Amino acid sequence: MVEEKKTLEDLGEAVAAKSAAVAQAAENPEIAKNSVDENTVETSSIAPDEIAKVEPIIDELGRSYATGKRKNAIARVWIKPGSGKISVNGKSPEVYFARPVLRMMINQPFGVTERNDRYDVSCTVTGGGLSGQAGAVRHGISRALVFYEPELRSPLKKEGFLTRDSRVVERKKYGRKKARRSFQFSKR
């Protein structure tokens, strides 16, 4: 365990000893390889391929699960390899999301990653309105894609699909009609 430094003099001595060790390591690299301080990690022993390696998270049925959120809507999303069939609360997206803009939002993660018609999506959505639910499904699909294929993280992150949009409705304040709207002022 590291001993505690109680005074500024003790701290000054520790900093001086550390800087002397760094200077000695710069002069003689063979000593630096053999001596590893408890506060430092020897980076030469770690291969660059091992650093960025992230394992996919897949359950025993071959699916990846993620939760997406937007406003007050929460979407539970499962994806698995398939023909591109999407099911939202047991219905097709054309029935559940009647507006084409909302259906386009759901398919955006697949378009960005060029994975159209490769995954079947099954999701359940609760809370909020249709727009918030579509945003929640998009967020959930993006996260599930990253869990299934970790190398897709950078294009999805670049488009902002992995970021939970934290904007929610402001609460109503007392003495006001809504969050900021005051009651109509009457002069007479």
C-alpha positions as protocol buffer text, in pm:
chain_id: "A"
residue {
  index: 1
  type: MET
  ca { x: 0 y: 0 z: 0 }
}
residue {
  index: 2
  type: VAL
  ca { x: 116 y: 354 z: -63 }
}
residue {
  index: 3
  type: GLU
  ca { x: 231 y: 544 z: 246 }
}
residue {
  index: 4
  type: GLU
  ca { x: 50 y: 866 z: 324 }
}
residue {
  index: 5
  type: LYS
  ca { x: 220 y: 1204 z: 283 }
}
residue {
  index: 6
  type: LYS
  ca { x: 129 y: 1430 z: 572 }
}
residue {
  index: 7
  type: THR
  ca { x: 333 y: 1744 z: 501 }
}
residue {
  index: 8
  type: LEU
  ca { x: 443 y: 1946 z: 203 }
}
residue {
  index: 9
  type: GLU
  ca { x: 807 y: 1851 z: 266 }
}
residue {
  index: 10
  type: ASP
  ca { x: 719 y: 1481 z: 234 }
}
residue {
  index: 11
  type: LEU
  ca { x: 538 y: 1555 z: -92 }
}
residue {
  index: 12
  type: GLY
  ca { x: 834 y: 1753 z: -223 }
}
residue {
  index: 13
  type: GLU
  ca { x: 1068 y: 1463 z: -146 }
}
residue {
  index: 14
  type: ALA
  ca { x: 838 y: 1218 z: -325 }
}
residue {
  index: 15
  type: VAL
  ca { x: 821 y: 1440 z: -636 }
}
residue {
  index: 16
  type: ALA
  ca { x: 1201 y: 1479 z: -637 }
}
residue {
  index: 17
  type: ALA
  ca { x: 1249 y: 1102 z: -609 }
}
residue {
  index: 18
  type: LYS
  ca { x: 1003 y: 1042 z: -892 }
}
residue {
  index: 19
  type: SER
  ca { x: 1171 y: 1296 z: -1123 }
}
residue {
  index: 20
  type: ALA
  ca { x: 1512 y: 1142 z: -1046 }
}
residue {
  index: 21
  type: ALA
  ca { x: 1377 y: 797 z: -1140 }
}
residue {
  index: 22
  type: VAL
  ca { x: 1239 y: 933 z: -1468 }
}
residue {
  index: 23
  type: ALA
  ca { x: 1571 y: 1101 z: -1550 }
}
residue {
  index: 24
  type: GLN
  ca { x: 1760 y: 779 z: -1473 }
}
residue {
  index: 25
  type: ALA
  ca { x: 1520 y: 582 z: -1695 }
}
residue {
  index: 26
  type: ALA
  ca { x: 1576 y: 825 z: -1981 }
}
residue {
  index: 27
  type: GLU
  ca { x: 1954 y: 778 z: -1955 }
}
residue {
  index: 28
  type: ASN
  ca { x: 1949 y: 398 z: -1921 }
}
residue {
  index: 29
  type: PRO
  ca { x: 1647 y: 233 z: -2095 }
}
residue {
  index: 30
  type: GLU
  ca { x: 1741 y: -122 z: -1986 }
}
residue {
  index: 31
  type: ILE
  ca { x: 1691 y: -32 z: -1618 }
}
residue {
  index: 32
  type: ALA
  ca { x: 1357 y: 129 z: -1708 }
}
residue {
  index: 33
  type: LYS
  ca { x: 1232 y: -197 z: -1864 }
}
residue {
  index: 34
  type: ASN
  ca { x: 1318 y: -399 z: -1554 }
}
residue {
  index: 35
  type: SER
  ca { x: 1188 y: -158 z: -1291 }
}
residue {
  index: 36
  type: VAL
  ca { x: 819 y: -79 z: -1299 }
}
residue {
  index: 37
  type: ASP
  ca { x: 682 y: 162 z: -1043 }
}
residue {
  index: 38
  type: GLU
  ca { x: 343 y: 76 z: -887 }
}
residue {
  index: 39
  type: ASN
  ca { x: 193 y: 399 z: -1026 }
}
residue {
  index: 40
  type: THR
  ca { x: 301 y: 341 z: -1387 }
}
residue {
  index: 41
  type: VAL
  ca { x: 209 y: 79 z: -1644 }
}
residue {
  index: 42
  type: GLU
  ca { x: 460 y: -56 z: -1891 }
}
residue {
  index: 43
  type: THR
  ca { x: 299 y: 14 z: -2228 }
}
residue {
  index: 44
  type: SER
  ca { x: 559 y: -165 z: -2439 }
}
residue {
  index: 45
  type: SER
  ca { x: 423 y: -507 z: -2331 }
}
residue {
  index: 46
  type: ILE
  ca { x: 68 y: -431 z: -2456 }
}
residue {
  index: 47
  type: ALA
  ca { x: 12 y: -489 z: -2827 }
}
residue {
  index: 48
  type: PRO
  ca { x: -191 y: -223 z: -3013 }
}
residue {
  index: 49
  type: ASP
  ca { x: -439 y: -487 z: -3132 }
}
residue {
  index: 50
  type: GLU
  ca { x: -524 y: -585 z: -2773 }
}
residue {
  index: 51
  type: ILE
  ca { x: -618 y: -231 z: -2671 }
}
residue {
  index: 52
  type: ALA
  ca { x: -905 y: -173 z: -2916 }
}
residue {
  index: 53
  type: LYS
  ca { x: -1045 y: -528 z: -2901 }
}
residue {
  index: 54
  type: VAL
  ca { x: -1407 y: -525 z: -2778 }
}
residue {
  index: 55
  type: GLU
  ca { x: -1608 y: -845 z: -2761 }
}
residue {
  index: 56
  type: PRO
  ca { x: -1965 y: -854 z: -2897 }
}
residue {
  index: 57
  type: ILE
  ca { x: -2244 y: -900 z: -2642 }
}
residue {
  index: 58
  type: ILE
  ca { x: -2474 y: -1173 z: -2777 }
}
residue {
  index: 59
  type: ASP
  ca { x: -2714 y: -1391 z: -2575 }
}
residue {
  index: 60
  type: GLU
  ca { x: -2771 y: -1766 z: -2612 }
}
residue {
  index: 61
  type: LEU
  ca { x: -3039 y: -1708 z: -2879 }
}
residue {
  index: 62
  type: GLY
  ca { x: -2798 y: -1512 z: -3100 }
}
residue {
  index: 63
  type: ARG
  ca { x: -2953 y: -1173 z: -3020 }
}
residue {
  index: 64
  type: SER
  ca { x: -2820 y: -844 z: -2886 }
}
residue {
  index: 65
  type: TYR
  ca { x: -3035 y: -640 z: -2649 }
}
residue {
  index: 66
  type: ALA
  ca { x: -3028 y: -268 z: -2583 }
}
residue {
  index: 67
  type: THR
  ca { x: -3251 y: -5 z: -2427 }
}
residue {
  index: 68
  type: GLY
  ca { x: -3320 y: 320 z: -2608 }
}
residue {
  index: 69
  type: LYS
  ca { x: -3467 y: 633 z: -2453 }
}
residue {
  index: 70
  type: ARG
  ca { x: -3607 y: 961 z: -2583 }
}
residue {
  index: 71
  type: LYS
  ca { x: -3825 y: 1208 z: -2389 }
}
residue {
  index: 72
  type: ASN
  ca { x: -4053 y: 982 z: -2181 }
}
residue {
  index: 73
  type: ALA
  ca { x: -4039 y: 686 z: -2421 }
}
residue {
  index: 74
  type: ILE
  ca { x: -3842 y: 371 z: -2344 }
}
residue {
  index: 75
  type: ALA
  ca { x: -3772 y: 109 z: -2611 }
}
residue {
  index: 76
  type: ARG
  ca { x: -3645 y: -243 z: -2543 }
}
residue {
  index: 77
  type: VAL
  ca { x: -3476 y: -363 z: -2862 }
}
residue {
  index: 78
  type: TRP
  ca { x: -3350 y: -706 z: -2968 }
}
residue {
  index: 79
  type: ILE
  ca { x: -3164 y: -755 z: -3297 }
}
residue {
  index: 80
  type: LYS
  ca { x: -3052 y: -1076 z: -3464 }
}
residue {
  index: 81
  type: PRO
  ca { x: -2929 y: -1164 z: -3813 }
}
residue {
  index: 82
  type: GLY
  ca { x: -3217 y: -1197 z: -4055 }
}
residue {
  index: 83
  type: SER
  ca { x: -3395 y: -1052 z: -4355 }
}
residue {
  index: 84
  type: GLY
  ca { x: -3461 y: -700 z: -4224 }
}
residue {
  index: 85
  type: LYS
  ca { x: -3802 y: -760 z: -4061 }
}
residue {
  index: 86
  type: ILE
  ca { x: -3891 y: -500 z: -3798 }
}
residue {
  index: 87
  type: SER
  ca { x: -4160 y: -551 z: -3533 }
}
residue {
  index: 88
  type: VAL
  ca { x: -4272 y: -273 z: -3298 }
}
residue {
  index: 89
  type: ASN
  ca { x: -4504 y: -391 z: -3018 }
}
residue {
  index: 90
  type: GLY
  ca { x: -4603 y: -687 z: -3236 }
}
residue {
  index: 91
  type: LYS
  ca { x: -4697 y: -467 z: -3534 }
}
residue {
  index: 92
  type: SER
  ca { x: -4515 y: -373 z: -3851 }
}
residue {
  index: 93
  type: PRO
  ca { x: -4357 y: -26 z: -3858 }
}
residue {
  index: 94
  type: GLU
  ca { x: -4596 y: 82 z: -4137 }
}
residue {
  index: 95
  type: VAL
  ca { x: -4891 y: 20 z: -3904 }
}
residue {
  index: 96
  type: TYR
  ca { x: -4738 y: 144 z: -3578 }
}
residue {
  index: 97
  type: PHE
  ca { x: -4556 y: 451 z: -3718 }
}
residue {
  index: 98
  type: ALA
  ca { x: -4793 y: 581 z: -3985 }
}
residue {
  index: 99
  type: ARG
  ca { x: -4582 y: 885 z: -4075 }
}
residue {
  index: 100
  type: PRO
  ca { x: -4296 y: 814 z: -4320 }
}
residue {
  index: 101
  type: VAL
  ca { x: -4062 y: 1045 z: -4125 }
}
residue {
  index: 102
  type: LEU
  ca { x: -4085 y: 822 z: -3818 }
}
residue {
  index: 103
  type: ARG
  ca { x: -4018 y: 508 z: -4024 }
}
residue {
  index: 104
  type: MET
  ca { x: -3717 y: 683 z: -4180 }
}
residue {
  index: 105
  type: MET
  ca { x: -3586 y: 761 z: -3828 }
}
residue {
  index: 106
  type: ILE
  ca { x: -3599 y: 394 z: -3733 }
}
residue {
  index: 107
  type: ASN
  ca { x: -3402 y: 287 z: -4043 }
}
residue {
  index: 108
  type: GLN
  ca { x: -3129 y: 554 z: -4010 }
}
residue {
  index: 109
  type: PRO
  ca { x: -2881 y: 337 z: -3810 }
}
residue {
  index: 110
  type: PHE
  ca { x: -2898 y: 65 z: -4075 }
}
residue {
  index: 111
  type: GLY
  ca { x: -2843 y: 317 z: -4356 }
}
residue {
  index: 112
  type: VAL
  ca { x: -2541 y: 478 z: -4190 }
}
residue {
  index: 113
  type: THR
  ca { x: -2374 y: 143 z: -4122 }
}
residue {
  index: 114
  type: GLU
  ca { x: -2481 y: -6 z: -4460 }
}
residue {
  index: 115
  type: ARG
  ca { x: -2658 y: -297 z: -4288 }
}
residue {
  index: 116
  type: ASN
  ca { x: -2998 y: -269 z: -4461 }
}
residue {
  index: 117
  type: ASP
  ca { x: -3198 y: -595 z: -4460 }
}
residue {
  index: 118
  type: ARG
  ca { x: -2935 y: -782 z: -4256 }
}
residue {
  index: 119
  type: TYR
  ca { x: -3095 y: -777 z: -3909 }
}
residue {
  index: 120
  type: ASP
  ca { x: -3438 y: -858 z: -3774 }
}
residue {
  index: 121
  type: VAL
  ca { x: -3553 y: -614 z: -3507 }
}
residue {
  index: 122
  type: SER
  ca { x: -3806 y: -686 z: -3236 }
}
residue {
  index: 123
  type: CYS
  ca { x: -3887 y: -408 z: -2992 }
}
residue {
  index: 124
  type: THR
  ca { x: -4139 y: -301 z: -2733 }
}
residue {
  index: 125
  type: VAL
  ca { x: -4198 y: 67 z: -2670 }
}
residue {
  index: 126
  type: THR
  ca { x: -4379 y: 234 z: -2382 }
}
residue {
  index: 127
  type: GLY
  ca { x: -4442 y: 593 z: -2278 }
}
residue {
  index: 128
  type: GLY
  ca { x: -4433 y: 922 z: -2462 }
}
residue {
  index: 129
  type: GLY
  ca { x: -4576 y: 999 z: -2803 }
}
residue {
  index: 130
  type: LEU
  ca { x: -4500 y: 857 z: -3145 }
}
residue {
  index: 131
  type: SER
  ca { x: -4211 y: 1093 z: -3216 }
}
residue {
  index: 132
  type: GLY
  ca { x: -4042 y: 1013 z: -2885 }
}
residue {
  index: 133
  type: GLN
  ca { x: -4104 y: 643 z: -2936 }
}
residue {
  index: 134
  type: ALA
  ca { x: -3943 y: 652 z: -3282 }
}
residue {
  index: 135
  type: GLY
  ca { x: -3639 y: 829 z: -3134 }
}
residue {
  index: 136
  type: ALA
  ca { x: -3620 y: 570 z: -2856 }
}
residue {
  index: 137
  type: VAL
  ca { x: -3632 y: 284 z: -3108 }
}
residue {
  index: 138
  type: ARG
  ca { x: -3357 y: 447 z: -3314 }
}
residue {
  index: 139
  type: HIS
  ca { x: -3141 y: 488 z: -3003 }
}
residue {
  index: 140
  type: GLY
  ca { x: -3204 y: 126 z: -2902 }
}
residue {
  index: 141
  type: ILE
  ca { x: -3126 y: -10 z: -3250 }
}
residue {
  index: 142
  type: SER
  ca { x: -2801 y: 188 z: -3260 }
}
residue {
  index: 143
  type: ARG
  ca { x: -2690 y: 57 z: -2921 }
}
residue {
  index: 144
  type: ALA
  ca { x: -2786 y: -300 z: -3008 }
}
residue {
  index: 145
  type: LEU
  ca { x: -2588 y: -277 z: -3334 }
}
residue {
  index: 146
  type: VAL
  ca { x: -2282 y: -168 z: -3137 }
}
residue {
  index: 147
  type: PHE
  ca { x: -2328 y: -461 z: -2898 }
}
residue {
  index: 148
  type: TYR
  ca { x: -2356 y: -703 z: -3192 }
}
residue {
  index: 149
  type: GLU
  ca { x: -2078 y: -548 z: -3404 }
}
residue {
  index: 150
  type: PRO
  ca { x: -1847 y: -326 z: -3191 }
}
residue {
  index: 151
  type: GLU
  ca { x: -1666 y: -190 z: -3500 }
}
residue {
  index: 152
  type: LEU
  ca { x: -1986 y: 0 z: -3595 }
}
residue {
  index: 153
  type: ARG
  ca { x: -1945 y: 232 z: -3296 }
}
residue {
  index: 154
  type: SER
  ca { x: -1753 y: 509 z: -3476 }
}
residue {
  index: 155
  type: PRO
  ca { x: -1998 y: 569 z: -3766 }
}
residue {
  index: 156
  type: LEU
  ca { x: -2298 y: 561 z: -3530 }
}
residue {
  index: 157
  type: LYS
  ca { x: -2125 y: 788 z: -3278 }
}
residue {
  index: 158
  type: LYS
  ca { x: -2031 y: 1030 z: -3556 }
}
residue {
  index: 159
  type: GLU
  ca { x: -2397 y: 1062 z: -3658 }
}
residue {
  index: 160
  type: GLY
  ca { x: -2502 y: 1110 z: -3293 }
}
residue {
  index: 161
  type: PHE
  ca { x: -2724 y: 801 z: -3272 }
}
residue {
  index: 162
  type: LEU
  ca { x: -2557 y: 669 z: -2956 }
}
residue {
  index: 163
  type: THR
  ca { x: -2615 y: 988 z: -2759 }
}
residue {
  index: 164
  type: ARG
  ca { x: -2929 y: 988 z: -2548 }
}
residue {
  index: 165
  type: ASP
  ca { x: -3117 y: 1307 z: -2630 }
}
residue {
  index: 166
  type: SER
  ca { x: -3175 y: 1443 z: -2280 }
}
residue {
  index: 167
  type: ARG
  ca { x: -3427 y: 1711 z: -2375 }
}
residue {
  index: 168
  type: VAL
  ca { x: -3751 y: 1656 z: -2187 }
}
residue {
  index: 169
  type: VAL
  ca { x: -4058 y: 1867 z: -2119 }
}
residue {
  index: 170
  type: GLU
  ca { x: -4000 y: 2132 z: -1853 }
}
residue {
  index: 171
  type: ARG
  ca { x: -4222 y: 2092 z: -1547 }
}
residue {
  index: 172
  type: LYS
  ca { x: -4511 y: 2322 z: -1476 }
}
residue {
  index: 173
  type: LYS
  ca { x: -4439 y: 2586 z: -1212 }
}
residue {
  index: 174
  type: TYR
  ca { x: -4686 y: 2701 z: -951 }
}
residue {
  index: 175
  type: GLY
  ca { x: -4847 y: 3040 z: -1012 }
}
residue {
  index: 176
  type: ARG
  ca { x: -4819 y: 2988 z: -1388 }
}
residue {
  index: 177
  type: LYS
  ca { x: -5038 y: 2836 z: -1654 }
}
residue {
  index: 178
  type: LYS
  ca { x: -4760 y: 2613 z: -1796 }
}
residue {
  index: 179
  type: ALA
  ca { x: -4384 y: 2594 z: -1739 }
}
residue {
  index: 180
  type: ARG
  ca { x: -4328 y: 2961 z: -1831 }
}
residue {
  index: 181
  type: ARG
  ca { x: -4660 y: 3088 z: -1965 }
}
residue {
  index: 182
  type: SER
  ca { x: -4821 y: 3321 z: -1717 }
}
residue {
  index: 183
  type: PHE
  ca { x: -5192 y: 3385 z: -1680 }
}
residue {
  index: 184
  type: GLN
  ca { x: -5331 y: 3657 z: -1903 }
}
residue {
  index: 185
  type: PHE
  ca { x: -5286 y: 3998 z: -1750 }
}
residue {
  index: 186
  type: SER
  ca { x: -5598 y: 4210 z: -1719 }
}
residue {
  index: 187
  type: LYS
  ca { x: -5561 y: 4582 z: -1671 }
}
residue {
  index: 188
  type: ARG
  ca { x: -5929 y: 4640 z: -1586 }
}
